[in-house]
Amino acid sequence: MTTKEKFEKYIMGTYTRQDVCLDRGIKEKVYDEAGKQYIDFGSGIGTNSLGICDDRWVSYVCNQAHKIQHTSNLYYNAPQADVAENLCERTGYSKVFFGNSGAEANECAIKLARKYSFDKYGKGRHNIITLVNSFHGRTLTTLSATGQDVFHNYFFPFTEGFIYVEANNIDDLKAKLDDTVCAVMFEYIQGEGGVLPLEREFVDAIYSLCEEKDVLTIADEVQTGVGRTGKFLAGENFGKKANITTLAKGIAGGLPMGVCLADEKCCDVLSASTHGSTFGGNPVSSAGAMAVLEKVNNDFMEEVIRKGVYLKGKLLEIEEIERVDGMGLMLGAKLKTKKAGDVVKKAVENGVIVLTAKEKLRFLPPLTISFSEIDKGIEILKGLLTE
Ligand SMILES: *Cc1c(COP(=O)(O)O)cnc(C)c1O
């Protein structure tokens, strides 16, 4: 049986996959089983932030695997401590909780916000405002948090306590932010929703209204975090720091890790046995994260900004592309006549891996991509888009 046949026989069909079996890679190029080369504009949905097999990342991960691969959280381990220290020092957050995915990081944020409010005000202040068209994950609770009706099907009953506000509608936010609300949760740039940045005035309104009412702000930076937008956290582009920020995708360079960061106001809410994760902060994932954190410094992020501007400019030169949204190396291109899904399929056939977000073509290349690889990928895409 081929790999594809095994998938069809043995793996639940929850994904529509491109017809390619990725086998290995080097930097920003990946290869399939047959040895065909692809330029990678997707980085495993923004996870392989240093590309494939970055030297330092490989050495940190392998060294850790040779020492001890897992300890559980009943004991201490140095790699987890070092990642936590690095994250808190560079972001100004006070404490972190480690899980294994974006959804888990958000579950932690939701539990934290509800307990913060429960401890201080008692029952009845459990609602969390999220935005229409948001995406927060696939667990039952994070599906509830996701403000898209298409996700609220089949699996009833969903977790209660989420109120949806239209993105960038300050009046809607004001009307719904009542005494039952303990937190407002949002993505600075809606990723899965179509690479849509929030308007600055709306972000300002979230912060000022929440501050007034002691409602916590939760920034879901699972996709936008760890240098993706050219800042370590996308909130820096808005001059803002939420009470809680969640990270996942790019943090460990392709290994599973979810992080919930909490500021001094709420960092001690989750006390002994109120939350946990067997694998959370696993030493091998932590070693991978350390390699990413060491690499993603200010000079590196300046480069991300330059490459983002360059990629955006190149995309805008293509006649078929109407508009490009996003920041840094998180970009979405709106097409004039073609369907993004068709373009992605053709791109794969022609050696370029690229993503979609709603009706847009989405670009989340490795943060380490070179200008010449951008040129090569764009040349191929340009051909497909001008056919
Ligand atoms: C991908 C994503 C998630 C879910 O992350 P998983 O690791 O798949 O659980 C949550 N929020 C945002 C903004 C995401 O982009």
PDBQT file of the ligand as one rigid body, heavy atoms in Angstrom, charges set to zero:
ROOT
HETATM    1  C1  LIG A 401      -4.210  27.141  14.919  1.00  0.00    +0.000 C 
HETATM    2  C2  LIG A 401      -4.909  28.026  15.887  1.00  0.00    +0.000 A 
HETATM    3  C3  LIG A 401      -5.490  27.525  17.069  1.00  0.00    +0.000 A 
HETATM    4  C4  LIG A 401      -5.531  26.042  17.372  1.00  0.00    +0.000 C 
HETATM    5  O1  LIG A 401      -4.278  25.501  17.561  1.00  0.00    +0.000 OA
HETATM    6  P1  LIG A 401      -4.111  23.889  17.638  1.00  0.00    +0.000 P 
HETATM    7  O2  LIG A 401      -2.655  23.719  17.924  1.00  0.00    +0.000 OA
HETATM    8  O3  LIG A 401      -4.532  23.334  16.324  1.00  0.00    +0.000 OA
HETATM    9  O4  LIG A 401      -4.968  23.416  18.744  1.00  0.00    +0.000 OA
HETATM   10  C5  LIG A 401      -6.050  28.417  17.944  1.00  0.00    +0.000 A 
HETATM   11  N1  LIG A 401      -6.060  29.745  17.698  1.00  0.00    +0.000 NA
HETATM   12  C6  LIG A 401      -5.511  30.269  16.586  1.00  0.00    +0.000 A 
HETATM   13  C7  LIG A 401      -5.529  31.735  16.377  1.00  0.00    +0.000 C 
HETATM   14  C8  LIG A 401      -4.934  29.421  15.639  1.00  0.00    +0.000 A 
HETATM   15  O5  LIG A 401      -4.420  29.945  14.506  1.00  0.00    +0.000 OA
ENDROOT
TORSDOF 0
